[in-house]
Amino acid sequence: MLTFANVNSFYDRSHILHNVSLEIPTGQITAILGRNGTGKTTLLKTLMGLTDRSEGQIRLESDDLAVLPTFRRARAGIAYVPQGREIIPDFTIRNNILMGAFARTDGKREIPPLVAELFPYLMQNLDRNGGVLSGGQQQQLAIARALAADPKIILLDEPNEGIQPSIVQEIESIIVKLNRELGLTVLLVEQNIPFVRRAAQRFAMMEKGRVVEFGGIERLSDDMVHRHMAV
Ligand SMILES: Nc1ncnc2c1ncn2[C@@H]1O[C@H](COP(=O)(O)OP(=O)(O)OP(=O)(O)O)[C@@H](O)[C@H]1O
């Protein structure tokens, strides 16, 4: 279980997250929902220690992550696939993937078999630069980099944003597979409600930096979506 208890988070003097308390069960997909600018990305960044300052507790089992620097949180088993993917365009696909492996605690610096199985196209093009890939392929690369860390929890920030529809389905099925077949815990920021209903077991709805609704996905009503997500 990953637990946020009374978490507040700040960029400089801007107070963005307000008293967030949330339980993320192991082995499930939890979708983080809400309008633009409501703090979903900030929630993921706070979990990784990437905002300027935060208060409150973030526990992974019995460890308090909130006191750890970002690299220690990565080594604790949390891998982050940021919005916009942030691959390094001048690095080869191989080296982009291997960057994730530096978060491993067993010293292995290799592309895991799982990545080879999920992303045959990347494996066939390991020596090409990441920058030549399409948006959807770069998203796959960012997921591959996260998996190279051998994580327990993967954070995905709008993985389908700006991606051509043919690849969206591929990425969706990889996300579901990571959870259903490999047991990964997934924290997913996502705007596509039909996909959320298919993939996630739980959700948290955010509004103005607060979690206003959370629970099993069956509780996510159309009315709730309309109230908190319609623009
Ligand atoms: N680096 C930053 N410095 C100052 N304020 C920031 C910074 N990043 C985000 N914010 C502010 O924090 C608030 C929450 O932003 P955040 O990106 O977490 O929202 P979001 O729900 O993920 O939205 P989106 O769907 O647009 O990504 C917004 O008001 C935003 O302007």
The ligand as an SDF file (V2000), in Angstrom:
LIG
                    3D

 31 33  0  0  0  0  0  0  0  0999 V2000
    6.6940   24.5770  -11.7850 N   0  0  0  0  0  0  0  0  0  0  0  0
    5.6140   25.2350  -11.3740 C   0  0  0  0  0  0  0  0  0  0  0  0
    5.7060   26.4190  -10.7430 N   0  0  0  0  0  0  0  0  0  0  0  0
    4.6130   27.0950  -10.2900 C   0  0  0  0  0  0  0  0  0  0  0  0
    3.3350   26.6300  -10.4540 N   0  0  0  0  0  0  0  0  0  0  0  0
    3.1760   25.4760  -11.0980 C   0  0  0  0  0  0  0  0  0  0  0  0
    4.2960   24.7110  -11.5970 C   0  0  0  0  0  0  0  0  0  0  0  0
    3.8060   23.5910  -12.1850 N   0  0  0  0  0  0  0  0  0  0  0  0
    2.4600   23.6580  -12.0740 C   0  0  0  0  0  0  0  0  0  0  0  0
    2.0840   24.7690  -11.4230 N   0  0  0  0  0  0  0  0  0  0  0  0
    0.7040   25.1620  -11.0730 C   0  0  0  0  0  0  0  0  0  0  0  0
    0.1700   24.1530  -10.2420 O   0  0  0  0  0  0  0  0  0  0  0  0
   -1.2110   23.9390  -10.5270 C   0  0  0  0  0  0  0  0  0  0  0  0
   -1.4460   22.4590  -10.7710 C   0  0  0  0  0  0  0  0  0  0  0  0
   -0.7590   22.0660  -11.9650 O   0  0  0  0  0  0  0  0  0  0  0  0
   -0.6470   20.5480  -12.4260 P   0  0  0  0  0  0  0  0  0  0  0  0
    0.2390   20.5250  -13.6290 O   0  0  0  0  0  0  0  0  0  0  0  0
   -0.2730   19.7080  -11.2670 O   0  0  0  0  0  0  0  0  0  0  0  0
   -2.1480   20.2430  -12.8380 O   0  0  0  0  0  0  0  0  0  0  0  0
   -2.7470   19.0460  -13.6810 P   0  0  0  0  0  0  0  0  0  0  0  0
   -4.0170   18.6750  -13.0140 O   0  0  0  0  0  0  0  0  0  0  0  0
   -1.7300   17.9880  -13.8710 O   0  0  0  0  0  0  0  0  0  0  0  0
   -3.0840   19.7480  -15.0600 O   0  0  0  0  0  0  0  0  0  0  0  0
   -2.7950   19.3150  -16.5720 P   0  0  0  0  0  0  0  0  0  0  0  0
   -3.8540   18.3410  -16.9220 O   0  0  0  0  0  0  0  0  0  0  0  0
   -2.9300   20.6140  -17.2950 O   0  0  0  0  0  0  0  0  0  0  0  0
   -1.4060   18.7560  -16.6220 O   0  0  0  0  0  0  0  0  0  0  0  0
   -1.5460   24.8290  -11.7000 C   0  0  0  0  0  0  0  0  0  0  0  0
   -2.1620   25.9930  -11.2010 O   0  0  0  0  0  0  0  0  0  0  0  0
   -0.1980   25.1700  -12.2960 C   0  0  0  0  0  0  0  0  0  0  0  0
   -0.2150   26.4440  -12.8910 O   0  0  0  0  0  0  0  0  0  0  0  0
  1  2  1  0
  2  3  1  0
  2  7  2  0
  3  4  2  0
  4  5  1  0
  5  6  2  0
  6  7  1  0
  6 10  1  0
  7  8  1  0
  8  9  2  0
  9 10  1  0
 10 11  1  0
 11 12  1  0
 11 30  1  0
 12 13  1  0
 13 14  1  0
 13 28  1  0
 14 15  1  0
 15 16  1  0
 16 17  2  0
 16 18  1  0
 16 19  1  0
 19 20  1  0
 20 21  2  0
 20 22  1  0
 20 23  1  0
 23 24  1  0
 24 25  2  0
 24 26  1  0
 24 27  1  0
 28 29  1  0
 28 30  1  0
 30 31  1  0
M  END
$$$$
